Amino acid sequence: MTSTTLSKQFISLPQFLQRIHYVMPSSNQSTTFNHHHHHEHHLQSSLSNNSMNVSRLIGLDVGQKFVGIALSDDENRVAIASDFGLKRFKNDHNMHEMSQALDEICEQNNVMALVVGVPSAFTSHVLDICHFVQHLTNYHHHQQQHSVPSSQLAQEKTRNHYYQLKRLPHLPILLQDETYTTYEAYGDVHQGKRHLSADTKSDILSTLSAEEKRHLDQAAAARILQRTLDDIHEHIRIYHQQKQQREQEQQRRHGQDKQQRRNKSTN
């Protein structure tokens, strides 16, 4: 990335929930959204009628050589590791292919947001991941057309170089703490080894084959996405609880006002 500025696609979970009308905006927040983009309008209505069953979320576990992918289920409650992932070539020379492939997945599954795993500590690695995802979701082929090695051209020709991204540039991006998700994913993939220490798992991870690591990245993406899904439903639970409390308070005040009017009429 030539710029260190992150795009407005990166938003917080409360901002995302506000877009889909699950969080009441505070008095100093604007409730106006951009209705000129179809995808923006879709985001606002996708979870209407108090259900999360219209669109899906997609989770990404960004590694140095592979990007694991997971999708939420139809009700956006359970994260499922995908059989598909993105293989990163040296210097990301295949960025166009990765962008097109991810965009097609998002289109096919009606994805409304991306969830990206990042370390809990804010380091240069976090920025590297964010810049990669920003480039991935806003890639234009002409930017790197000249830099694709001839040895890779045959593979590149299998995809349309002039493919225009349909959904990725319009999707909000949520960051999720990925701490220990790889270790948890190892326990998912290798049942019975959940209680190994972090050091032991690190040693084992270093011995995995490329295919085993790919499955691990996909399972880690599911773990990352599941954390966000759990956070979303916890926010929604609190939203409904607060809404119910407000309605009960309004009913109580209405009852008090009604009783006061009765008292005045009798006097």
LINURJO-V455784 format. One record per pair of residues at least 24 apart in sequence whose ideal C-beta (glycine too) atoms are under 7 Angstrom apart, sorted by the first residue. I is the first residue (numbers start at 1). GAP is how many residues later the second one is. D is the distance in whole Angstrom. If there is no record, write none. Layout:
i=I gap=GAP d=D
i=I gap=GAP d=D
This chain:
i=1 gap=130 d=4
i=1 gap=133 d=7
i=1 gap=134 d=6
i=6 gap=124 d=6
i=6 gap=128 d=6
i=7 gap=127 d=5
i=9 gap=128 d=7
i=9 gap=162 d=7
i=9 gap=163 d=6
i=9 gap=164 d=5
i=10 gap=120 d=7
i=10 gap=163 d=5
i=10 gap=165 d=7
i=11 gap=161 d=5
i=11 gap=163 d=7
i=13 gap=161 d=6
i=13 gap=218 d=6
i=13 gap=222 d=7
i=16 gap=97 d=6
i=16 gap=156 d=6
i=16 gap=158 d=6
i=17 gap=218 d=6
i=19 gap=24 d=5
i=19 gap=25 d=6
i=20 gap=24 d=6
i=20 gap=26 d=6
i=20 gap=27 d=4
i=21 gap=27 d=7
i=22 gap=25 d=6
i=22 gap=213 d=7
i=22 gap=214 d=6
i=22 gap=217 d=5
i=23 gap=212 d=7
i=23 gap=216 d=6
i=37 gap=133 d=6
i=39 gap=128 d=6
i=39 gap=131 d=4
i=40 gap=130 d=6
i=42 gap=70 d=7
i=43 gap=69 d=5
i=43 gap=129 d=7
i=46 gap=66 d=5
i=52 gap=24 d=4
i=55 gap=55 d=5
i=55 gap=56 d=7
i=55 gap=57 d=4
i=56 gap=53 d=5
i=56 gap=54 d=6
i=56 gap=55 d=5
i=56 gap=56 d=7
i=57 gap=54 d=7
i=57 gap=55 d=7
i=57 gap=56 d=5
i=57 gap=58 d=6
i=57 gap=168 d=6
i=57 gap=171 d=7
i=57 gap=172 d=7
i=58 gap=48 d=6
i=58 gap=53 d=5
i=58 gap=56 d=6
i=58 gap=57 d=7
i=59 gap=56 d=5
i=59 gap=162 d=5
i=59 gap=163 d=7
i=59 gap=165 d=5
i=59 gap=166 d=3
i=60 gap=54 d=6
i=60 gap=55 d=7
i=60 gap=56 d=5
i=60 gap=57 d=7
i=60 gap=73 d=7
i=60 gap=161 d=6
i=61 gap=56 d=5
i=61 gap=117 d=7
i=61 gap=156 d=5
i=61 gap=159 d=4
i=61 gap=160 d=4
i=61 gap=163 d=6
i=62 gap=54 d=7
i=62 gap=55 d=7
i=62 gap=67 d=5
i=62 gap=70 d=6
i=62 gap=71 d=7
i=63 gap=154 d=5
i=66 gap=147 d=7
i=66 gap=148 d=6
i=66 gap=151 d=5
i=68 gap=149 d=3
i=68 gap=150 d=4
i=68 gap=152 d=6
i=68 gap=153 d=4
i=69 gap=149 d=6
i=69 gap=152 d=5
i=70 gap=148 d=7
i=70 gap=151 d=4
i=70 gap=152 d=4
i=70 gap=155 d=5
i=71 gap=38 d=6
i=72 gap=153 d=6
i=72 gap=157 d=6
i=76 gap=153 d=6
i=77 gap=152 d=6
i=77 gap=156 d=7
i=79 gap=143 d=4
i=79 gap=146 d=4
i=79 gap=147 d=4
i=79 gap=150 d=6
i=80 gap=142 d=6
i=81 gap=137 d=4
i=81 gap=138 d=5
i=81 gap=140 d=6
i=81 gap=141 d=4
i=82 gap=136 d=6
i=85 gap=129 d=6
i=85 gap=132 d=6
i=85 gap=133 d=6
i=89 gap=63 d=7
i=93 gap=54 d=6
i=93 gap=55 d=5
i=93 gap=56 d=6
i=93 gap=59 d=6
i=94 gap=58 d=7
i=95 gap=40 d=6
i=95 gap=41 d=7
i=95 gap=44 d=5
i=95 gap=49 d=6
i=96 gap=43 d=6
i=96 gap=45 d=5
i=96 gap=48 d=7
i=96 gap=65 d=7
i=97 gap=59 d=7
i=97 gap=62 d=5
i=98 gap=38 d=6
i=99 gap=37 d=6
i=99 gap=40 d=4
i=99 gap=66 d=6
i=99 gap=69 d=7
i=100 gap=59 d=6
i=100 gap=63 d=5
i=102 gap=34 d=7
i=102 gap=66 d=6
i=103 gap=62 d=5
i=103 gap=63 d=6
i=103 gap=64 d=6
i=103 gap=65 d=5
i=106 gap=61 d=5
i=106 gap=62 d=6
i=106 gap=65 d=7
i=107 gap=59 d=6
i=107 gap=60 d=5
i=111 gap=56 d=7
i=111 gap=60 d=7
i=113 gap=58 d=6
i=113 gap=59 d=5
i=113 gap=61 d=6
i=114 gap=57 d=5
i=114 gap=59 d=5
i=114 gap=60 d=7
i=115 gap=59 d=5
i=115 gap=61 d=5
i=115 gap=109 d=6
i=115 gap=110 d=5
i=115 gap=113 d=5
i=116 gap=57 d=6
i=116 gap=59 d=6
i=116 gap=60 d=7
i=117 gap=59 d=6
i=117 gap=61 d=3
i=117 gap=64 d=6
i=117 gap=107 d=4
i=118 gap=57 d=5
i=118 gap=60 d=6
i=119 gap=59 d=6
i=119 gap=60 d=7
i=120 gap=57 d=5
i=120 gap=59 d=5
i=133 gap=40 d=6
i=137 gap=31 d=4
i=137 gap=32 d=6
i=137 gap=34 d=7
i=138 gap=31 d=5
i=139 gap=26 d=7
i=174 gap=54 d=6
i=176 gap=48 d=5
i=176 gap=51 d=5
i=176 gap=52 d=5
i=178 gap=46 d=5
i=181 gap=39 d=5
i=181 gap=42 d=4
i=181 gap=43 d=5
i=182 gap=34 d=7
i=182 gap=38 d=5
i=184 gap=39 d=5
i=185 gap=31 d=5
i=185 gap=34 d=4
i=185 gap=35 d=4
i=185 gap=38 d=5
i=186 gap=30 d=6
i=188 gap=31 d=5
i=189 gap=26 d=6
i=189 gap=27 d=6
i=189 gap=30 d=5
